Amino acid sequence: MATNSDTLVELRNLTFGYSDRIILDDVSMRVPRGKVTALMGASGGGKTTVLRLIGGQNRAQKGELLFDGDDVTLMDQERLYAARRRMGMLFQFGALFADLDVFENVAFPLREHTDLPEALVRDIVLMKLNAVGLRGARDLMPSEVSGGMARRIALARAIALDPELVMYDEPFSGLDPISLGTAARLIRHLNDAMGLTSIFVSHELEQTFGIADHVIILANGKVALEGTPEQVRQSKDPLIYQYVNALSDGPVQFHYPGATVEEDFGLTAVAHPARSAL
């Protein structure tokens, strides 16, 4: 299949759901090669699902998902594992191996997928840890590091095999302002320094707009908007406006759909006008 040199990942008319519940409905989007792309939108909108589909953890029921021109949905196990070796993944909260020290956590993909000599493994691990500022923490256990440090260690592990694509599932979640800023700068710096393509799921508007080249907002199983951070900020679409300005009510309603207050409490608007506003 011909490869679009400007696009590393592309979804074409892709549909995915669990049983009768559709998560992504005929979705098309592209992830530009060499850029930082942010996946945003309300919780449950399918952002993490997109990462799982790219990595082949889930398979779409309909449509195509192209990674460098090859359809992940059609790959057998051998081809899928080969594609995954070109990807790095930073899971939410890091997902470090609790019984391995920092060095061995980062060394794990090298030992699993290569036959490199121990001296070279050591050099690569220390280089990756140095890139995230934690070379000195190599002998610590995961229980001895902070949440922000754990996220950076997981990032060192994600780039151990020098992937072309790195995916981040909510890398800013639960971090203090210093750690959050550090994580954001690392995503941007490593993307540019290593010539990566990065996709990250985020709800943190300020940091996201500060480092992203490309923003995709998912809503109601569709792509609500795709463009630059500035285009997202300037959008007049009611749903995008509500999301960017953190409004509690709008197209995404504050009240979950259900029976009216009158129906639930046996009231009538005429008999109890004050209560109808409950």
Buried (B, 14 or more C-beta within 10 A) or exposed (E): EEEBEEBBBBBBEBBBBEEEEBBBBBBBBBBBBBBBBBBBBBEEBBBBBBBBBBBBEBBBEEBBBBBBEBBBBEBEEEBBEEBBBBBBBBBBBBBBEEEBBBBBBBBBBBEEEBEBEEEEBBEBBBBBBEBBEBBEBBEBBBEEBEEBBBBBBBBBBBBBBEBBBBBBBBBBBEBEEEBBBBBBEBBBEBBEEBEBBBBBBBBBBEBBBEBBBBBBBBBBBBBBBBBEBEEBBEBEBEBBBBBBEEEEEBBBEEEEEEEEBBEEEEBEEEEBEEEBEE
